[in-house]
Amino acid sequence: MSEEDLFGRILKVKNLKENCFKYLEDGSKDLLTHKILFAIADLSSEKMGPVKLSEIAKIATGENDKSKQDLIRLTLEKSLLKCGLVEKLKYAANDVRYILTAYRFQKIKEIDSFRGESSEPIGEIFELPKLNWPIPDEFYLLLAKKTGCEKTLKKINSDFDDEKIPRGKYESLISDYTKNLNQIQSKLDSKYSGLEELVVG
């Protein structure tokens, strides 16, 4: 699975009917469905891709024997796959993996009227914890470099204002760090477009 596909899942807000949204809520924390969801989120952020049933079973139940895997499979089929919270990917006859369809969700209420079916959002968008998002280290490295450049530029400006740096040196430093900052920002915008606002915002 490509990084672009993974980012698409992070950027997307998935609408869920109330009967499906309940699997995300705090009241469901002790339920197997909730444990499966968070096991998939944990594992896929660690592996940067879809995960196997045995891995999910190990995290969600503490065991990964056949009976536990069957229980997880059944729970996935009956609820999480049906609701569209999880996607099942078949790589080969004996290689099936699972991944979340999104990491941010909106509870909706369906409305039937003479104009046909429509829906309206209920409450705020629910986000899985950001530490469960499949974001590569490179993204965080770029963010750290960006922050470093911004702080350095601020310091250079204040040092120049306090007459600690001569004009020639100041202009050269400003030019170098601004160029670096622009390159970092350009990479963030092209490769991780939309992600920075979500993670930092």
N, C-alpha and C positions, 0 to 999 in steps of 0.2 A: 504494500500500500504506500502510495506516495505521500510526501510531506504535505503537498497541496491538498490532498484529500483529507488528511488529518486536520489541517487548518480550517478547511471548509466546515468541518464538524464543530470546531470551536466557535467560528464566527456566526454560524447559523443559530437562530432561536426557533426551537421546535414547539409547535402548538400541541398541547395535550388536553384531552377531555378530562373532566374531574376524576372519573373512575380510573384513569391511567396516571394522572398527576399524583395521586395518593401514594404511589410507590416511592416518591422522592421525599415526602414529608416526614418531619421528625417523629410523628406518631407511628411510622412504619419501621423505625430503626431496628427493632428486634425481629422483624420479619425477614424471611429468607430472600425475598425479592429485593429488598433494600440492600442486604449484604452482597447479593450477586451484582447489583448495579455498581456498588462502590468497589467491589473486587475487580470488575472489568475496568473501571476507571483507573484504579491504582496500577494494575498490571499493564494496561495499554499505554499509560504515560511513561512507565518504566521501560517498556519494550519498544515504544514508538510504533505500535501496530496492533493488529487483532491478536486475541489470546485464545488458548486452547481450553477446552472444558475441564481437563484435569487440573489446570492452573487455577481456574475459577473455583473449582470445588475445594481445593487446598486452602485458599484464602477465606472463602465464604463459610466453610464448615470445619476447617482444621484437618480434614482428611480428603484423600482423592481416590478412594477405592471405587469399584464399579457401582455399588449401590448409591454412593454419594453423587457420582457423576450422573447416574440415571435421574436422581432427584433434581439435580441442577438443570439437566436437559429438559425434564418435564416442566419445571417451573418457568424456564425460559420460553418454551413453546406456548404454554397456557396463558402467560401474562406479558412478559417483557417484549417478546417478539411480536405478539399480537397487537400490543399498544404502539409499536414502532419506536420503543426506547432503545432497543438493541437490534443490530443487524447480524445475520448469520452469513458467513462467507465460506464457500466450499472451495478449497484449493486442490483437493484430490478426494478419491473415494473415502479414504480414512483420515483425511485432514480437514476438519471443520473448525473454524475459529469465529470468535465473536468480538464485536466492537460496538461502542455506543454510537447512536445516530447523531447525537448532539451533546453539548455540555452545558447548554443554557436552554431553559424551558419556560413556556408561558402557559399558565392554566387558562383554558377557555370554556365558555359556556355556549352550548349550541342553542340557537333560537330558530324555531319553526314559525314561519309566518306565511301569509298568502303570497309574499314575494319569493318564497323559497327558503332554503336553509341558509343561515348565516351564523357567525359566531362572534362573541365579544370577549375580550381579555378580562381575566379576574386577577386582581392583585399585581404584584411586581414580578419581574422575570426572576426565575429561580436559577442560580448558577451553582454547579458543582464546585467544590473548592478548587482554586486555581492550581494548587499543587497536584491535583489529579488530571490536569490538562496535558495532552501530549505535545509539549513544547520542547524543542531541542535546546541543548546547552548554548549553541551559537547565538540564539536569540538573546539569552540573558547576558552573554558576554558582550554583545553589541550594545545592549542597554547600559551595562556598566561602563563601557568605553565612552558612550555618549554623555553619561553623567559626569565622568572624569573630565572630558573635554570642556563641558559647560562650566564646571567649577574652576578649571584652569583659566578659561577665558575671563571669568569674573575676577579672579585674583590678578591676572595681568592688567586688567582695566583699573582695578583699585590701586595696584602698585604704581601704575603710570600716573593716576590722579595724585598719588602721594609723592610723586617725583622720585620714585625709587628705580625706575627704568628709563633710560634715554629713549628719545623718540624713534630712532632708527631700529633699535632692538625691539621696542614695543610693536612697531608696524610689522616687522618680520615674524614675531611670535604670533600676533593676531592673525596674520595671513596663514601661517602653518596650521594653527589649531582650528581656524575656521574651515580650512580645506579638509582637515581630518573629520571635523564634525559633519560637514556636508556629505562626505563619502559614507560615513556611518549611517546618517539619516537616509541617504539614498538607498543603501542596502536594506535598511529596516522597511522603507516604503515599498521597495520592489519585491522583496522576498517574503516579508511578514506584514503585508498591508492589512491594516485594521486591527492587528493583534496588540500593538503597543497601547492603543487607547483602552482596550479591554483589560490588559494586565496592569497598566499603571494607573488608569483612571479610577 
